[in-house]
Amino acid sequence: MDFNMKKLASDAGIFFTRAVQFTEEKFGQAEKTELDAQFENLLARADSTKNWTEKILRQTEVLLQPNPSARVEEFLYEKLDRKVPSRVTNGELLAQYMAEAASELGPTTPYGKTLIKVAEAEKRLGAAERDFIHTASINFLTPLRTFLEGDWKTISKERRLLHNRRLDLDACKARLKKAKAAEAKATLWNDEADKAEQELRVAQTEFDRQAEVTRLLLEGISSTHVNHLRCLHEFVESQTTYYAQCYRHMLDLQKQLGRFPGTFVGTTEPASPPLSSTSPTTAAATMPVGPSVAGLAPPGEAALRLEEVAPPASGTRKARVLYDYEAADSSELALLADELITVYSLPGMDPDWLIGERGNKKGKVPVTYLELLS
């Protein structure tokens, strides 16, 4: 009991000494040991890393889950170390409503058939979104949280300890200064000055040791940046995959809806390919144009007869295939990603399409699946 009481009294005395030293420093009544410029730069760099990591983490959470109530729920599950329940995405919920509407309004009517097709596409979009959220959470959000809840807490703890060691050191310097001033007036204070010098040496050693520990942790921020850079690349990769999947799903849906009678599909401006800087309109405009073919006449006229299609006399161009493409009918050419084909345009063609040739096979190919080569 006596030992505990003495320890509490000692701790209280140290706390009081530090408080006095800190207060006097604030009022300019005591000297303060300054850290070197390099150390100050490391501290500022660490603070900046922590602040921006928090902002990026919070905004990424908003991007992946815009619903604040859902974010709070996921946070609570995480803190309770429980698995977050599976949540239906907005796309999947929309798909469900559309499918139910088609069932009630008539699945064989043009509107009902279209609702079913769009519902299937929305369901695939919802699944792609779910995969993206899961991948981004593991590869990007988790490392950021690990830094803030692990490494940064360790750094903060050591910085607080360094701050206390610095206050102890400056308090010892102040006591020694007072002891020497008193010593000059009377020899009675010799023992007090010796004691103050010994305490100062101990405080200086502890401060230097803690400063080195803290410096090593702060220098480790560089490794944190390297790790976050890798995670950022993985986040971009998963986001690119997600948007590419969405693009393919919607392009397939657009093609399917175009075959339905009475369905109005298409835009005045062709869509741009997600991974190519060449726009379909420009690509079609710069392609060599061959002779007109009856198969490419406006809807309602004769169908495309591939045997009558010939390359233009002025030459053709090579193109690299960006994605796999499954031909919808015999007038189209199936494509495999990364293969090279020959392409050209014909008068009256939809600017979203070109004629593609591979060996002895030919057919229409979508421009958005191609990267035209010079």
C-alpha positions in Angstrom: 0.0 0.0 0.0 2.8 2.4 1.0 4.6 1.6 -2.3 1.5 2.4 -4.4 0.9 5.6 -2.5 4.5 6.7 -3.1 4.3 5.8 -6.8 1.0 7.8 -7.2 2.6 10.8 -5.4 5.7 10.5 -7.7 3.5 10.4 -10.8 1.5 13.4 -9.6 4.7 15.3 -9.0 6.0 14.5 -12.5 2.7 15.5 -14.1 2.7 18.8 -12.1 6.3 19.6 -13.1 5.5 19.0 -16.8 2.3 21.1 -16.5 4.3 24.0 -15.0 7.0 23.7 -17.6 4.5 23.6 -20.5 2.6 26.7 -19.1 5.8 28.7 -18.6 6.8 27.9 -22.2 3.5 29.1 -23.5 3.9 32.4 -21.7 7.6 32.7 -22.8 8.9 32.3 -19.2 10.9 29.2 -19.8 13.3 27.9 -22.5 12.2 25.2 -24.8 14.5 22.6 -26.5 13.9 22.7 -30.2 14.0 19.7 -32.5 16.2 19.9 -35.6 14.8 21.0 -39.0 14.9 17.5 -40.4 12.9 16.1 -37.5 10.3 18.9 -37.8 10.0 18.0 -41.5 9.4 14.4 -40.7 6.7 15.4 -38.2 5.0 17.6 -40.7 5.1 14.9 -43.4 3.6 12.4 -41.0 0.8 14.7 -40.0 0.0 15.5 -43.7 0.0 11.7 -44.5 -2.4 11.0 -41.7 -4.8 13.9 -42.6 -5.0 13.1 -46.3 -5.3 9.4 -45.7 -8.3 10.1 -43.5 -9.9 12.3 -46.1 -9.3 9.8 -48.9 -10.6 6.9 -46.8 -13.8 8.7 -45.9 -14.5 9.9 -49.5 -13.8 6.4 -50.9 -16.3 5.0 -48.4 -18.9 7.5 -49.7 -18.1 6.5 -53.2 -18.6 2.8 -52.5 -21.6 3.3 -50.2 -23.4 6.6 -50.7 -26.1 5.7 -48.1 -24.9 7.2 -44.8 -27.1 4.9 -42.7 -25.6 1.9 -44.4 -22.1 3.2 -43.8 -22.9 3.6 -40.1 -24.3 0.1 -40.0 -21.2 -1.4 -41.7 -19.0 0.6 -39.2 -20.8 -0.9 -36.2 -20.5 -4.4 -37.6 -16.8 -3.9 -38.2 -16.2 -2.6 -34.6 -18.2 -5.6 -33.2 -16.0 -7.8 -35.3 -19.0 -9.3 -37.0 -19.6 -10.1 -40.7 -21.5 -7.4 -42.5 -24.8 -8.9 -43.9 -25.1 -9.1 -47.7 -26.8 -6.0 -49.1 -28.8 -5.8 -52.3 -27.3 -3.2 -54.7 -29.5 -0.5 -56.3 -29.1 -2.1 -59.7 -30.2 -5.5 -58.4 -33.3 -4.0 -56.7 -34.2 -2.1 -59.9 -33.8 -5.4 -61.8 -36.2 -7.1 -59.3 -38.8 -4.4 -59.8 -38.6 -4.5 -63.6 -38.9 -8.3 -63.7 -42.0 -8.1 -61.4 -43.5 -5.3 -63.5 -42.9 -7.4 -66.7 -44.6 -10.4 -65.1 -47.7 -8.3 -64.2 -48.0 -6.2 -67.3 -47.4 -9.0 -69.8 -44.0 -10.6 -70.4 -44.9 -11.2 -74.1 -45.7 -7.6 -74.9 -43.0 -5.4 -76.4 -42.9 -3.4 -73.2 -42.8 -6.5 -71.1 -40.0 -8.1 -73.2 -37.9 -5.0 -72.9 -38.4 -4.8 -69.2 -37.1 -8.3 -68.8 -34.1 -7.6 -71.0 -33.3 -4.4 -69.1 -33.8 -6.2 -65.8 -31.3 -8.9 -66.7 -28.7 -6.2 -67.6 -29.4 -4.3 -64.4 -28.9 -7.4 -62.4 -25.5 -8.0 -64.1 -24.6 -4.4 -63.4 -25.5 -4.8 -59.8 -23.3 -8.0 -59.5 -20.4 -6.1 -61.1 -20.9 -3.3 -58.6 -20.9 -5.7 -55.7 -17.6 -7.3 -57.0 -16.1 -3.8 -57.3 -17.1 -2.7 -53.8 -15.7 -6.0 -52.3 -12.4 -5.8 -54.2 -11.9 -2.0 -53.5 -12.7 -2.6 -49.8 -10.1 -5.3 -49.4 -7.3 -3.9 -51.6 -7.7 -0.2 -50.8 -9.8 0.7 -47.8 -8.4 -2.0 -45.5 -4.7 -0.9 -45.9 -5.7 2.7 -45.2 -7.6 1.7 -42.1 -4.7 -0.5 -41.0 -2.3 2.5 -41.2 -4.6 4.8 -39.2 -5.6 2.3 -36.6 -2.2 0.6 -36.3 1.0 2.4 -37.4 -0.4 5.9 -36.8 -1.5 5.1 -33.2 2.0 3.8 -32.5 3.6 7.0 -33.9 1.2 9.1 -31.9 2.0 7.3 -28.7 5.8 7.7 -29.2 5.4 11.3 -30.1 3.5 12.0 -26.9 6.2 10.2 -25.0 8.9 12.3 -26.7 6.9 15.4 -25.8 6.9 14.4 -22.1 10.7 13.6 -22.3 11.3 17.0 -23.7 9.3 18.7 -20.9 11.3 16.7 -18.3 14.6 17.7 -20.0 13.7 21.4 -20.0 12.4 21.2 -16.4 15.8 19.7 -15.4 17.6 22.5 -17.3 15.5 25.1 -15.4 16.3 23.5 -12.0 20.0 23.4 -12.8 20.0 27.0 -13.8 18.3 28.0 -10.5 20.7 25.8 -8.5 23.8 27.4 -10.1 22.3 30.9 -9.5 21.9 30.0 -5.8 25.3 28.4 -5.7 26.9 31.7 -6.6 25.4 33.2 -3.5 26.1 30.5 -0.9 28.2 27.3 -0.8 25.2 25.7 1.0 23.7 24.8 -2.5 26.6 22.7 -3.8 24.8 19.4 -3.2 21.7 20.8 -4.9 23.6 21.8 -8.0 25.2 18.3 -8.3 21.9 16.6 -8.0 20.4 18.9 -10.7 23.3 18.1 -13.0 22.8 14.3 -12.5 19.0 14.6 -13.2 19.8 16.6 -16.3 22.2 13.9 -17.7 19.5 11.3 -17.1 16.8 13.4 -18.7 19.0 14.1 -21.7 19.8 10.4 -22.2 16.1 9.5 -22.1 15.2 12.3 -24.5 17.8 11.3 -27.0 16.7 7.7 -26.9 13.1 8.6 -27.4 13.9 11.0 -30.2 15.7 8.2 -32.0 12.8 5.8 -31.6 10.3 8.4 -32.9 12.6 9.4 -35.8 12.7 5.8 -37.0 9.0 5.5 -36.9 8.5 8.8 -38.8 11.0 7.7 -41.4 8.8 4.6 -41.9 6.2 6.9 -43.5 8.1 6.5 -46.7 7.3 2.8 -46.7 3.7 3.7 -46.0 3.6 5.8 -49.1 5.0 2.9 -51.2 2.3 0.5 -49.8 -0.5 3.0 -50.4 0.8 3.6 -53.9 0.5 -0.2 -54.7 -3.0 -0.2 -53.2 -4.0 2.8 -55.3 -2.9 1.0 -58.4 -5.1 -2.0 -57.4 -8.0 0.4 -56.8 -7.7 1.9 -60.2 -7.4 -1.6 -61.8 -10.6 -2.7 -60.0 -12.5 0.4 -61.0 -11.3 0.1 -64.6 -12.5 -3.5 -64.7 -15.9 -2.5 -63.2 -16.6 0.3 -65.7 -15.4 -1.9 -68.6 -17.9 -4.6 -67.5 -20.7 -2.0 -67.2 -19.9 -0.8 -70.7 -20.0 -4.3 -72.2 -23.3 -5.1 -70.4 -25.0 -2.0 -71.7 -23.6 -2.4 -75.2 -25.0 -5.9 -75.3 -28.3 -4.6 -74.0 -28.5 -2.0 -76.6 -27.9 -4.6 -79.3 -30.6 -6.8 -77.9 -33.1 -4.0 -77.7 -32.4 -3.0 -81.3 -33.8 -6.4 -82.5 -37.1 -5.8 -80.8 -39.9 -4.5 -83.1 -41.2 -1.1 -82.0 -38.2 -0.5 -79.7 -36.4 2.8 -80.2 -32.7 2.4 -79.5 -29.6 4.5 -80.5 -28.2 7.9 -80.1 -27.3 10.6 -82.5 -23.7 10.4 -81.2 -21.9 7.0 -81.0 -20.5 6.0 -77.7 -16.8 6.3 -77.1 -14.8 3.2 -76.3 -13.7 3.2 -72.6 -10.1 2.2 -73.2 -9.2 3.9 -76.5 -8.6 7.6 -77.3 -10.0 7.2 -80.8 -13.7 8.1 -81.0 -16.0 6.0 -83.2 -17.1 9.0 -85.3 -13.5 10.0 -86.0 -12.5 6.4 -86.7 -15.3 5.9 -89.2 -14.5 9.2 -90.9 -10.9 8.4 -91.4 -11.5 4.9 -92.7 -11.2 4.1 -96.4 -14.7 3.9 -98.0 -15.6 1.0 -100.4 -18.4 0.7 -102.9 -22.0 0.9 -101.6 -23.7 -2.4 -100.8 -27.4 -3.2 -100.7 -26.9 -4.9 -97.4 -26.0 -1.6 -95.7 -29.0 0.3 -96.9 -31.5 1.8 -94.4 -33.6 -0.6 -92.3 -36.4 -2.3 -94.3 -34.3 -2.9 -97.4 -32.2 -5.9 -98.4 -30.1 -7.6 -95.7 -26.3 -7.5 -95.8 -24.8 -9.9 -98.4 -21.2 -10.5 -97.3 -20.2 -12.1 -100.6 -20.8 -8.7 -102.2 -18.6 -6.8 -99.8 -15.2 -5.9 -101.1 -12.3 -3.9 -99.6 -12.0 -0.3 -100.9 -9.5 0.3 -103.7 -7.8 3.0 -101.6 -6.7 0.5 -99.0 -7.7 -0.7 -95.5 -6.5 -0.3 -91.9 -5.4 -2.6 -89.2 -7.2 -2.6 -85.8 -6.5 -4.3 -82.5 -9.5 -5.9 -80.7 -10.0 -4.5 -77.2 -12.6 -7.0 -75.9 -14.1 -10.3 -76.9 -17.2 -9.9 -79.0 -19.8 -12.5 -79.7 -21.5 -12.1 -83.1 -25.2 -11.6 -82.9 -25.9 -13.0 -86.3 -24.2 -14.2 -89.5 -23.6 -10.6 -90.7 -21.3 -9.9 -87.8 -17.7 -11.1 -87.2 -16.9 -12.6 -83.8 -13.8 -11.1 -82.1 -11.2 -12.1 -79.6 -9.4 -9.6 -77.4 -5.9 -8.6 -78.6 -6.2 -10.1 -82.1 -5.5 -8.0 -85.2 -8.0 -7.6 -88.0 -8.4 -5.6 -91.2 -11.2 -3.1 -91.2 -12.8 -0.6 -93.6 -16.0 1.4 -94.0 -18.7 1.5 -96.6 -21.1 4.3 -97.7 -24.2 4.4 -95.7 -22.9 2.4 -92.8 -23.8 3.2 -89.2 -20.7 5.1 -87.8 -20.7 2.7 -84.9 -19.8 -0.2 -87.2 -17.1 -1.2 -89.6 -16.5 -4.2 -91.9 -13.9 -6.5 -90.4 -11.9 -9.2 -92.1 -9.8 -12.0 -90.6 -8.5 -14.6 -93.0 -11.4 -15.7 -95.2 -14.0 -14.5 -92.7 -15.6 -11.1 -92.8 -18.5 -9.3 -91.1 -19.6 -6.2 -89.3 -17.7 -5.2 -86.1 -18.5 -2.5 -83.5 -16.0 0.4 -83.6 -16.0 0.7 -79.8 -14.4 -2.8 -79.5 -11.4 -1.7 -81.7 -8.3 0.3 -81.4 -7.4 1.6 -84.9 -3.7 1.4 -85.7 -1.9 3.9 -87.9 
